[in-house]
Amino acid sequence: MAQNEAKQLQDKLGVTQAITLHCPVELADGTRLERITMRRAKVGDIRAVAHLEGDAAQEIAMLARLSGLVPEDLEDLDLCDYKQVQDFFRTCQQPPKSHQ
């Protein structure tokens, strides 16, 4: 299966979700970030950020893990776009679309 087909299947099953940013940002490497692809959270992700102090630090680290970005990239997001990322994270507590 080609990589693009695999991604489309993951999107369809609710395993990943692409989020289009209302206010794109420029990353440290000069890349313009217009879209973030998030994957569903796993228990291991929670364990990986549990050592961080403070809810905000843990949340940003978690969202960075799920998006493949670094926390500093997320800190540059406009609040409306950060809310989109948070909203996806909240859906991870529900079964994926394929199981509903």
GIGI-V827342 format. One record per pair of residues at least 4 apart in sequence whose ideal C-beta (glycine too) atoms are under 8 Angstrom apart, sorted by the first residue. I is the first residue (numbers start at 1). J is the second residue. D is the distance in whole Angstrom. If there is no record, write none. Layout:
[[I/J/D] [I/J/D]]
This chain:
[[1/5/5] [1/6/5] [1/9/8] [2/6/7] [3/7/6] [4/8/6] [5/9/6] [6/10/6] [7/11/6] [7/16/7] [7/37/8] [8/12/6] [9/13/6] [10/15/4] [10/16/4] [10/39/8] [11/15/8] [11/16/6] [11/17/7] [11/18/7] [12/97/8] [12/98/8] [13/96/6] [13/97/6] [13/98/4] [14/40/7] [14/91/8] [14/96/4] [14/97/4] [14/98/6] [15/39/7] [15/40/6] [15/96/6] [16/37/6] [16/38/6] [16/39/5] [16/40/7] [17/37/7] [17/38/5] [17/88/5] [17/91/8] [18/35/6] [18/36/7] [18/37/5] [18/38/8] [19/35/7] [19/36/5] [19/37/8] [19/38/6] [19/81/7] [19/84/5] [19/85/6] [19/88/6] [20/34/7] [20/35/5] [21/25/7] [21/33/7] [21/34/6] [21/35/7] [21/36/7] [21/77/7] [21/78/8] [21/81/5] [21/84/8] [22/78/7] [22/80/5] [22/81/6] [22/84/8] [23/77/8] [23/78/4] [23/80/7] [23/81/6] [24/32/6] [24/33/6] [24/34/4] [25/32/8] [25/33/5] [25/73/7] [25/76/5] [25/77/6] [25/78/8] [26/30/7] [26/31/7] [26/32/6] [26/33/7] [26/76/8] [27/31/5] [27/32/8] [27/33/6] [27/73/6] [27/76/8] [28/72/7] [28/73/8] [33/69/8] [33/73/7] [36/67/5] [36/69/7] [36/85/6] [37/67/7] [37/68/7] [38/63/8] [38/66/5] [38/67/5] [38/85/7] [38/88/5] [38/89/7] [39/66/5] [39/67/8] [40/66/8] [40/92/5] [40/96/7] [41/45/5] [41/46/7] [41/62/7] [41/66/6] [41/89/7] [41/92/4] [42/46/8] [43/47/7] [44/48/6] [45/49/7] [45/62/6] [45/65/5] [45/66/7] [46/50/6] [46/62/7] [48/61/8] [48/65/7] [49/58/5] [49/61/4] [49/62/5] [49/65/7] [50/58/7] [52/57/4] [52/58/5] [52/61/6] [53/57/6] [54/58/7] [55/59/6] [56/60/6] [57/61/6] [58/62/6] [59/63/6] [59/86/8] [59/89/8] [60/64/6] [60/71/5] [60/74/5] [60/75/7] [61/65/7] [61/71/6] [62/66/6] [62/89/7] [63/67/6] [63/74/6] [63/85/5] [63/86/7] [63/89/6] [64/68/8] [64/69/5] [64/70/6] [64/71/5] [64/73/7] [64/74/6] [66/89/7] [67/74/7] [67/85/7] [69/73/4] [69/74/6] [70/74/8] [71/75/6] [72/76/7] [73/77/8] [74/82/7] [74/85/7] [77/81/5] [77/82/5] [77/85/7] [78/82/7] [79/83/6] [80/84/7] [81/85/7] [82/86/6] [83/87/6] [84/88/7] [85/89/7] [86/90/7] [87/91/7] [88/92/7] [94/100/8] [95/99/4] [95/100/6] [96/100/8]]
